């Protein structure tokens, strides 16, 4: 099915998995869906969109699968979509596209997150440590045990440094050896980590209903507090100038251009009673997708208007009552949405500036 770029968003394909989705990843021509019980399905993202070849198996068709004992928490495809890693409460698993080979590591350690540095190197949270693995699953190095369970991690400086979040600090490690090279302290429990693509900022969303920010060049700090709820979702856009966060019924969008957000107010995006997913559209247009517990997906021109502005969605895509579990963009024109009842749908989204 092709999608005209001057029309409203429309469903391109729709499938259902026999599990409750908890995470999505989209890279190249693949979409990976992780379910709470440990089911991971790898789907064809679909053709008929600009720059995307027609699929051989059909849009939304399953081309691979694995089972992660103990359940799943996250899933990440490599940038070239040739490998995948899934993490869960009891360990992690790697999948290889070429032959479907799956390697499962039941470590018994809570593994909350994974992040690819490039096509050949992936970091995995494993209990109180971060492991860095080759694409074949071989361990290259690991960090010393942190004060508590590693809750999130992210690569900095185009994969040259790994940031690892655990209670009390975010620690930076050198890519090849794992040597600690910088510490960003904060006494609190980090729930989410976001590193600006520019490399200028590291942000953590926290259990104490705050966002803490470090400027990487000198370690200067800023805390944005006063959120009514814990901040568990953070996302920078592709430019690194805009940060979206939950922690309230409104999505807040902070301006990190210039000297950063100190002394400024965010834009507030009002649609959901509870925010359950965030995903920036690739590119610099400032388009954001958000999902809510009522099943609604909202599309925003999130950087419009002035600070303190209260924005309404440019579009809403109505669900059927089940909460949105995850969102991911498969390129700039295809938005993948997963609901907790097992439905997974791809929407073709027009390229108009106003969505």
N, C-alpha and C positions, 0 to 999 in steps of 0.2 A: 504494500500500500504506500503510495507516495503522499506527501503532505504539501499542500500549497502554503507558501509563506505569507500570504495575505489574508488568511482565514483565522477563525478562532481556534484555540487549542482543541485537538481532537484525539481520541484514543486510536493508537496505531495497532496495538495488540494487548491482549488481556489473558493472563493465565492464573492458575491457582496452585499453590503448593500445600502439601499435607503437613503443615507445621505453622507455628505463629512466627512470622518474620520479626527479626530484631535488628538486622543490618543489611545494607546494600553497598555494593561497589560496582562502578561502571568504568571500564577501560577499553579503548579500541572498539572492537565489535562484540564485546561480551558484557554481560551483567551477571553478578553473583548475588544470590539471596541466601542469607543465613537465618535459620529458624531456631527458636528457643530450645527445642529438643535435640539440636545438633545436626539437623538436616541442612546441607548446603547444596543448592542447585546452581549450575552455571548455564545461563541462557544466551541465545543469540539475540543481540540487541536489536537487530532488524535493519532492513534496507529501505530504499526508496527516499532517503533524505540526502541533501547535498553532501557530496564527498564520501558517501557510504555505499559500498558495493552491495548488490543484492545477495542476501544470505542463501546458502545452499539448502539449509534445513527448514527455513521458514521463520518468520519473525516470532520471537518468544519461545522458539523450540529449545528443548533441553539438549545440551551437548556434553554435559558432564555432571557428576554428582559425587558427594562424599558424605560420610557420617562421622561426626565428632562426638565421641562418648562423653556423657556428662552435660551436653548442651553446648550452645554457641553464644558468644557475646559480640563478636565482630568478624568481619571478613574484608580482605583487601586483595585486589588484583594488582599484579605488577604493571608498571607503565606500558609494557608491550603486550600485556594480556596473555603471556605465555605461562605464567605461574600464578598461584593463588595461595594465600595463607588464611586460615580461620583460627580463631582463638575462643576459648571457653573456660568454664570453672575448673576443669580437670586437665587442661593442657592445650595443645595446638596441633594443627595438621597442615601439610603442604600438598598441593595438587599440581600436576604438570600437564599442560594442555596437549603436548605432542602425543602422549600415549595414555593419558588418564591415570598415570601412576599417582597413588596417594600414600603419603608417609604420615602416620599418626604418632604423636608423642604424648602419651598419658603420663605427664609428670606429677599429677596431683596438685599442681600449683595453679592458683587463680591467674588466668591469662586474659587481661581485660582489653588489650589493644595490640595492633601491629601497624607498622609503617615501612614502606619500601623507600630506600635511599635512591635506588635506580633499578635496572632490570635484574641485577645480580646479587643484591644485598637487601635483607629485610631485618628489621628489629621487631622483637616480640617481647611483650611484658610477660614475665613468668614468676609469679609470687613477688618476692622482694628484689628480684633482679631483672635486668633487661638483657636478653640474648640477641646477638647479631648473627644471623645465619646466611649462608650462601643459598642460591636458588635451589640447590639440591638438598637443602636441609642440614648440611653440615655446620656445626657451630664454629664461628670464627673467633668470637670472644664474648665475654659476659661481664657485667658490672659487678662490683662488690655489693653485698646485700644492703638495701636501703633501710631506713628506720621503720618502714611499714610497706605494705603491698604497693607495687608500682601501679598507678591508676591510669596513666596515659604517657605517651611518648611521641616525639615528632623529630624529623630531621631538619637541621638548620644549614644555612650556607650551601644550598644545592647538594645536600648529602654529605658535607664534610664534617659535620658535628651532629651528635645525637643528644637531644634534650629529653630527660627522664624525670617524670613527676612522681613524687611520693611525699608522705607527710613531712612538712617542715622545709622543703626546698625543691627547686628544679635544678638538676645537675646536668652540666654539659660534658660530653665525652668525645674524645678524638676518634675519628672514623675508623682508622686502621687498627689501633691498639686498644681502644676503650679507655685510655688514660683520662681521668677527670681533669678538665681544663678550666672550668668555671662553675661557681655555685651561685644560684639566685635564691636567697633564703626567704621563707615566709612561713610563719607558724600557723599552720592550718592544714586542712585536708583538701587537696586538689582533686577535682572531679573531671576536668577537661583541660586540654592544653591546645593552644593555637599559636603558631609561629608565622609571622608575616612573611610573604614571599620575598619581600625586600630584604629580609634578615634584620630589620631594625628593631623589631619588637617581639617579646615573648609574653603571652597572656595566659593566665590560669583562671578557670571558673571554679568556685570554691563552695564547700559545704556551708560556710558561714555567710552565704548569700552575698558574695562580693566577686568582683573581677580584680585580680592583681596583675600589674603590668611592670615589666622591666624593659628598659632601653638597653639593647645589647652592647652598644659601644662603650658605655660607662657604668652600667648597672643601676642607673637612676630608677627609682620606683614610684609607683602611683597605685592607690587602691580606690576603686569605684564601688562604694558600698551602698546599702539602703535598698537592695532588691528584696522583695517580699518572700522570695523562695530561693533555694540553693540554685547556683548557676552551673548547669551540667552540660550545656551545649554552647560552643563557641565556633565561629567560622569566619576566616578572612576571605575577602574576595580575591580575584586573581591579581589585582593591582597592589594589594597590601595596604590600601588606603582606607578600607572600611571593614569593621568588625561587627558581626551580628551575634546576639546573645539572647538566651532565654532567661529564666529567673523571675518572670512576671507574666501575667496574661498578655501584655504587649511584648513583641520583639523589639529590642533596642538595637540601634545601629549607630556606632561611634565612628567619628572621623579621625583617622590616624595620619592624614596628610600634614604637611608642614611640621610643626613641633609636636604633634600628637594631640590627644584628647584632653590634656590637663586644662581645667578651667572652662571646658565646654560642656554642652548638654547634648544628649543623643536625639536622634529622630525616633519616634515611637510608632510601631506598626501594629494596628489594632484589628484583630479578626478572631482569634481563638481564645477560649477560656483557659486552656492549657496548651502550651507549645510542646510538640513531641518530635519535631524534625526541622532542620534547616539545611539549605543547600544553595550556594551561589551559582548562577548561570555562568559558564565560561565566557570570558571577555571582560570588557571594561564598561559595559552599559549600566551596571548597578542593578541588575535584575536578580531578585532573590525569590526562592520558593520556600514556603513554610508549611508545615502540617500540624494539625491539631487533634485533640482527643475526640472531637466530634466527627472525624473523618474528612474534614474539609482541607483541601490544598489551596493556598493563597499564593498568587503571583504578584510581586511588588516591583515598582520602580523605587527601590529602597533608599537611594541616595538623593532623591528629589527633595525640594523644599529646603527650609532652613532648620538649624538646630531647634529643638523643642517642638518641632512640628509633629502633629498627629496625623499619620497617613492611613488611608484606606486602601484595600487591595485594588490593583489594576484589573485582576480577574480572580474568580474563585472557581475551583473545580470541586463539585460536591461529591462527597463519598456516600456511603450507605450505612452510616452509623458506627462502624468499627473504626477505632483510632488509627491514625496514620502512624506506622512504625518507623519508616525510613524514607528518605528521598535521595536521589542521585541523578546527575546529568550525564547522559551518554552523548557527549558533544553538545553544541549550543542549541540544537533543535529537538532534542529528545529528552523528556523528563520521565524518569522511572519512579513510580510510587508503589510502596508496599504497605498494605493494611494488616492489622493484627489478626484478621480472620483468614489470612492466607492468600488474599488476592494480590496480584502484582500486575500493574498496568503501565504501559508506555504511552505518553502523550506527545504528539507532535506539536511543538510550540512555535508560533510565527516569529519572524525576526523583527517585527515592527518595534520601533523605539518604545512605544507605550504598551507593549505586550498585547 
